[in-house]
Amino acid sequence: MVNDNFNQKPKRKNGKIKEKNLSFGEQSYSLVNRFPQFQESLSEQKMTWIGTLQPQPLSPEYTVKIEYEMQGPPSVWVLSPQLKSYKNKPIPHMYDQDTLCLFYPKAKEWKRSMWIYKTTIPWISLWLTYYELWMVTGEWLGGGIDHGNPVVEENPKYYKN
């Protein structure tokens, strides 16, 4: 069992608890330790993990790619199987029909002190479950804010924290 609370002593700033930002090493070690089907790579200022997830027992196995730069939240792509639309409608909760929308950036739901394996991986599985239900019903049951064509501020690649 890995202790993922190492170096996580909360600090106070102006009376508020400030958590330590996690390093690439901490993020990668904890993710690959818990999800060994993910392979990691590091290039300059970016970590990339590619691996498989099966959100439900009857679901297909999805190959996903997670990219993480220290400036902003992780970005997620589904590499295979290719995501399809329902009756030619755009897939809900995606940016440019390319990356998954897993949270609402304006609400600052992602912080660099958060563990990717505890947040992003479960969010991907949940998103895939809602996607599969949408493919059957045509209704997105995952809630969230409908962003249609997202404005720049809603796209995580423009979001810095």
C-alpha positions as CSV (number, residue, x, y, z in Angstrom):
1,M,0.0,0.0,0.0
2,V,1.3,3.4,-1.0
3,N,1.0,6.4,1.3
4,D,-0.2,9.1,-1.0
5,N,-0.3,11.7,1.8
6,F,3.5,12.1,1.9
7,N,4.5,15.7,1.8
8,Q,0.9,16.7,2.1
9,K,1.1,18.7,5.4
10,P,-1.5,21.5,5.0
11,K,-0.1,25.0,5.3
12,R,-1.9,28.1,6.4
13,K,-2.0,31.3,4.5
14,N,-4.1,34.2,5.6
15,G,-6.0,31.8,8.0
16,K,-6.8,29.4,5.1
17,I,-5.3,25.9,4.7
18,K,-3.2,25.8,1.5
19,E,-2.4,22.3,0.2
20,K,0.8,21.5,-1.5
21,N,0.8,21.2,-5.3
22,L,1.7,17.7,-6.3
23,S,4.7,17.0,-8.5
24,F,4.8,15.0,-11.7
25,G,6.6,12.3,-9.8
26,E,4.0,12.1,-7.1
27,Q,1.1,12.1,-9.6
28,S,2.7,9.5,-11.9
29,Y,3.8,7.1,-9.2
30,S,0.4,7.1,-7.5
31,L,-1.5,6.7,-10.8
32,V,0.6,3.9,-12.2
33,N,0.8,2.1,-8.8
34,R,-3.0,2.0,-8.6
35,F,-3.7,1.6,-12.4
36,P,-0.8,-0.5,-13.7
37,Q,-2.4,-0.8,-17.1
38,F,-1.4,2.9,-17.7
39,Q,2.0,3.6,-19.3
40,E,3.6,6.9,-18.6
41,S,5.9,9.2,-20.6
42,L,7.4,12.6,-19.8
43,S,8.3,15.2,-22.3
44,E,9.6,18.6,-21.2
45,Q,6.8,20.0,-19.1
46,K,4.1,17.4,-19.7
47,M,3.2,14.0,-18.3
48,T,1.2,11.6,-20.5
49,W,-0.5,8.4,-19.4
50,I,-2.1,6.0,-21.9
51,G,-4.1,3.0,-20.6
52,T,-7.4,1.2,-20.5
53,L,-10.5,1.6,-18.5
54,Q,-13.7,-0.4,-18.5
55,P,-16.4,1.6,-16.7
56,Q,-18.9,-1.2,-16.3
57,P,-18.7,-5.0,-16.5
58,L,-20.5,-5.0,-19.9
59,S,-18.7,-2.0,-21.3
60,P,-16.0,-2.2,-23.9
61,E,-12.5,-1.5,-22.8
62,Y,-11.6,2.1,-23.6
63,T,-8.1,3.2,-24.3
64,V,-7.7,6.7,-22.9
65,K,-4.9,9.3,-22.9
66,I,-4.4,11.7,-20.1
67,E,-2.0,14.7,-20.5
68,Y,-1.0,16.8,-17.6
69,E,1.0,20.0,-17.6
70,M,1.8,21.9,-14.4
71,Q,-0.2,24.8,-15.7
72,G,-3.8,23.7,-15.6
73,P,-5.9,20.5,-15.3
74,P,-5.4,17.2,-17.0
75,S,-6.8,16.8,-20.6
76,V,-8.4,13.5,-21.6
77,W,-8.9,11.8,-24.9
78,V,-10.6,8.5,-25.8
79,L,-8.3,6.9,-28.3
80,S,-10.4,3.7,-28.9
81,P,-13.0,2.6,-29.6
82,Q,-13.9,5.7,-31.5
83,L,-16.7,7.7,-29.8
84,K,-19.8,7.9,-32.0
85,S,-22.6,10.4,-32.1
86,Y,-26.2,9.6,-31.4
87,K,-28.4,10.5,-34.4
88,N,-25.7,12.9,-35.7
89,K,-25.8,15.0,-32.6
90,P,-22.6,16.2,-31.1
91,I,-21.4,14.2,-28.2
92,P,-22.2,16.1,-25.0
93,H,-19.6,17.4,-22.6
94,M,-16.7,17.4,-25.0
95,Y,-14.5,20.3,-26.0
96,D,-14.4,20.6,-29.8
97,Q,-15.6,16.9,-30.0
98,D,-12.0,16.1,-29.0
99,T,-11.3,16.1,-25.3
100,L,-13.7,15.1,-22.4
101,C,-15.3,17.8,-20.3
102,L,-15.0,16.2,-16.8
103,F,-15.7,19.2,-14.6
104,Y,-16.6,22.9,-14.8
105,P,-13.4,25.0,-14.9
106,K,-15.0,28.2,-13.9
107,A,-16.0,26.6,-10.6
108,K,-12.3,25.8,-10.1
109,E,-13.1,22.1,-9.4
110,W,-9.5,21.1,-10.3
111,K,-6.6,22.0,-8.1
112,R,-2.9,21.0,-8.5
113,S,-3.1,19.5,-5.0
114,M,-5.6,16.9,-6.2
115,W,-4.5,13.3,-7.1
116,I,-5.3,12.4,-10.7
117,Y,-5.9,8.8,-9.8
118,K,-8.5,9.8,-7.2
119,T,-10.3,12.4,-9.4
120,T,-9.6,12.2,-13.1
121,I,-9.6,8.4,-13.5
122,P,-13.0,8.1,-11.7
123,W,-14.4,11.1,-13.6
124,I,-13.4,9.4,-16.9
125,S,-15.1,6.2,-15.9
126,L,-18.2,8.1,-14.9
127,W,-18.2,10.1,-18.1
128,L,-17.9,6.9,-20.2
129,T,-20.8,5.4,-18.3
130,Y,-23.0,8.5,-19.1
131,Y,-21.8,8.4,-22.7
132,E,-22.9,4.7,-23.0
133,L,-26.3,5.6,-21.6
134,W,-26.6,8.6,-24.0
135,M,-25.8,6.3,-26.9
136,V,-28.9,4.3,-25.9
137,T,-31.3,7.0,-24.8
138,G,-30.2,10.2,-26.5
139,E,-30.3,11.9,-23.1
140,W,-27.2,12.9,-21.1
141,L,-27.9,11.7,-17.6
142,G,-24.7,13.0,-16.1
143,G,-25.9,16.5,-15.4
144,G,-23.4,19.3,-15.7
145,I,-23.6,22.6,-17.4
146,D,-24.5,22.5,-21.1
147,H,-21.8,24.4,-22.9
148,G,-22.6,23.6,-26.5
149,N,-19.8,25.5,-28.2
150,P,-17.7,26.4,-25.2
151,V,-16.2,29.8,-24.8
152,V,-12.4,30.0,-24.3
153,E,-12.8,30.4,-20.5
154,E,-14.6,27.1,-20.2
155,N,-11.9,25.1,-22.1
156,P,-9.4,23.5,-19.7
157,K,-6.4,24.1,-22.0
158,Y,-7.0,27.8,-21.4
159,Y,-7.6,27.4,-17.7
160,K,-4.7,28.2,-15.4
161,N,-4.7,27.8,-11.6
